[in-house]
Amino acid sequence: MQENTFVVRPAEHRDETPIADLVVEGFLDKFRPIFGRRMERSTKIMEKWVQMEHALGGVRSLVIEGAAPVEIVASVGVRTGSSDDEALARGIWETLRRNLGFFHASWAASLLSYPRYAASSSEAYIERLVVASEYRRQGVARAMLEAAETVARESGKRTVGLHVSGGNLPALKLYEACGYEEVSRQRSRLTGYFLGIREWLYLQKEL
Ligand SMILES: CC(C)(COP(=O)(O)OP(=O)(O)OC[C@H]1O[C@@H](n2cnc3c(N)ncnc32)[C@H](O)[C@@H]1OP(=O)(O)O)[C@@H](O)C(=O)NCCC(=O)NCCS
């Protein structure tokens, strides 16, 4: 496959399970410590999460298909609309509680609440960008970011923002190569201890 031949399209309802699979696979080092022995439930939880983000969170997802049309090889979420944060938080909590039980859900919810983001009406927020491992280093993420920025521009946003964990070198290199600049850092002892993520960088790009 050659660079820039990827077709990015808006995600549909049928893509929500493959998106969840990709996200769990792409962020295994984050999800494994959170879900532990209940790892098999993580895809179901993530699927619900993506569904709720689409329904309540003002988020649209974009995907790239692989050779088979049912195969999704990359996805990203772009928050451009207004979000019902309370309903979203309640829905996510209920999903975690149903799947993990009260105590494990409380712990998972604390870890999953990082990084914290205060939405702004002039900014689109990019989240859960992931490329299937066998498709990496072919320009797929670059194509996804460009498509996400187009969505942001068409929605009248002036900037795009995102978070990346301080040790995620491939992602840091990607964002630097695509013109994103660091605005601030958030430190967390909790995610440092349990996930090995001591700090989260907030990056931004002017459109
Ligand atoms: C980070 C990630 C999205 C990059 O996807 P990708 O499709 O491989 O990235 P691209 O091929 O579009 O790379 C574009 C540029 O980013 C940089 N880059 C990407 N991966 C890199 C790596 N492993 N090492 C160094 N630089 C890298 C390079 O500058 C690259 O340009 P080049 O190939 O011409 O040198 C992918 O590794 C991934 O899905 N990781 C797991 C999930 C994740 O961490 N997502 C980011 C959350 S913030």
Ligand as a Chemical Component Dictionary entry (heavy atoms), coordinates in Angstrom:
data_LIG
# 
_chem_comp.id                   LIG 
_chem_comp.type                 NON-POLYMER 
_chem_comp.pdbx_formal_charge   0 
_chem_comp.three_letter_code    LIG 
# 
loop_
_chem_comp_atom.comp_id 
_chem_comp_atom.atom_id 
_chem_comp_atom.alt_atom_id 
_chem_comp_atom.type_symbol 
_chem_comp_atom.charge 
_chem_comp_atom.model_Cartn_x 
_chem_comp_atom.model_Cartn_y 
_chem_comp_atom.model_Cartn_z 
_chem_comp_atom.pdbx_ordinal 
LIG C1  C1  C 0 0.687  6.755  16.807 1  
LIG C2  C2  C 0 0.048  6.061  15.603 2  
LIG C3  C3  C 0 -1.393 6.548  15.500 3  
LIG C4  C4  C 0 0.829  6.449  14.334 4  
LIG O1  O1  O 0 0.153  5.875  13.227 5  
LIG P1  P1  P 0 0.911  5.636  11.816 6  
LIG O2  O2  O 0 -0.140 5.388  10.792 7  
LIG O3  O3  O 0 1.962  4.632  11.994 8  
LIG O4  O4  O 0 1.605  7.064  11.556 9  
LIG P2  P2  P 0 2.047  7.623  10.108 10 
LIG O5  O5  O 0 2.563  6.509  9.273  11 
LIG O6  O6  O 0 0.952  8.468  9.545  12 
LIG O7  O7  O 0 3.282  8.535  10.530 13 
LIG C5  C5  C 0 3.379  9.918  10.188 14 
LIG C6  C6  C 0 4.649  10.454 10.842 15 
LIG O8  O8  O 0 4.591  10.304 12.282 16 
LIG C7  C7  C 0 5.891  9.944  12.805 17 
LIG N1  N1  N 0 5.844  8.582  13.351 18 
LIG C8  C8  C 0 4.784  7.734  13.343 19 
LIG N2  N2  N 0 5.096  6.577  13.980 20 
LIG C9  C9  C 0 6.371  6.700  14.392 21 
LIG C10 C10 C 0 7.268  5.837  15.102 22 
LIG N3  N3  N 0 6.895  4.593  15.520 23 
LIG N4  N4  N 0 8.513  6.289  15.352 24 
LIG C11 C11 C 0 8.911  7.513  14.953 25 
LIG N5  N5  N 0 8.124  8.390  14.261 26 
LIG C12 C12 C 0 6.863  7.976  13.999 27 
LIG C13 C13 C 0 6.834  10.031 11.613 28 
LIG O9  O9  O 0 7.298  11.380 11.513 29 
LIG C14 C14 C 0 5.905  9.680  10.458 30 
LIG O10 O10 O 0 6.376  10.175 9.207  31 
LIG P3  P3  P 0 7.400  9.242  8.368  32 
LIG O11 O11 O 0 6.873  7.842  8.356  33 
LIG O12 O12 O 0 7.402  9.918  7.030  34 
LIG O13 O13 O 0 8.710  9.335  9.096  35 
LIG C15 C15 C 0 0.100  4.503  15.755 36 
LIG O14 O14 O 0 1.414  4.130  16.110 37 
LIG C16 C16 C 0 -0.874 3.937  16.777 38 
LIG O15 O15 O 0 -2.030 3.642  16.449 39 
LIG N6  N6  N 0 -0.439 3.767  18.051 40 
LIG C17 C17 C 0 -1.296 3.208  19.112 41 
LIG C18 C18 C 0 -2.403 4.167  19.517 42 
LIG C19 C19 C 0 -1.859 5.530  19.878 43 
LIG O16 O16 O 0 -0.880 5.675  20.608 44 
LIG N7  N7  N 0 -2.539 6.584  19.375 45 
LIG C20 C20 C 0 -2.211 7.981  19.662 46 
LIG C21 C21 C 0 -2.982 8.426  20.832 47 
LIG S1  S1  S 0 -2.563 10.077 21.340 48 
# 
loop_
_chem_comp_bond.comp_id 
_chem_comp_bond.atom_id_1 
_chem_comp_bond.atom_id_2 
_chem_comp_bond.value_order 
_chem_comp_bond.pdbx_ordinal 
LIG C1  C2  SING 1  
LIG C2  C3  SING 2  
LIG C2  C4  SING 3  
LIG C2  C15 SING 4  
LIG C4  O1  SING 5  
LIG O1  P1  SING 6  
LIG P1  O2  DOUB 7  
LIG P1  O3  SING 8  
LIG P1  O4  SING 9  
LIG O4  P2  SING 10 
LIG P2  O5  DOUB 11 
LIG P2  O6  SING 12 
LIG P2  O7  SING 13 
LIG O7  C5  SING 14 
LIG C5  C6  SING 15 
LIG C6  O8  SING 16 
LIG C6  C14 SING 17 
LIG O8  C7  SING 18 
LIG C7  N1  SING 19 
LIG C7  C13 SING 20 
LIG N1  C8  SING 21 
LIG N1  C12 SING 22 
LIG C8  N2  DOUB 23 
LIG N2  C9  SING 24 
LIG C9  C10 SING 25 
LIG C9  C12 DOUB 26 
LIG C10 N3  SING 27 
LIG C10 N4  DOUB 28 
LIG N4  C11 SING 29 
LIG C11 N5  DOUB 30 
LIG N5  C12 SING 31 
LIG C13 O9  SING 32 
LIG C13 C14 SING 33 
LIG C14 O10 SING 34 
LIG O10 P3  SING 35 
LIG P3  O11 DOUB 36 
LIG P3  O12 SING 37 
LIG P3  O13 SING 38 
LIG C15 O14 SING 39 
LIG C15 C16 SING 40 
LIG C16 O15 DOUB 41 
LIG C16 N6  SING 42 
LIG N6  C17 SING 43 
LIG C17 C18 SING 44 
LIG C18 C19 SING 45 
LIG C19 O16 DOUB 46 
LIG C19 N7  SING 47 
LIG N7  C20 SING 48 
LIG C20 C21 SING 49 
LIG C21 S1  SING 50 
# 
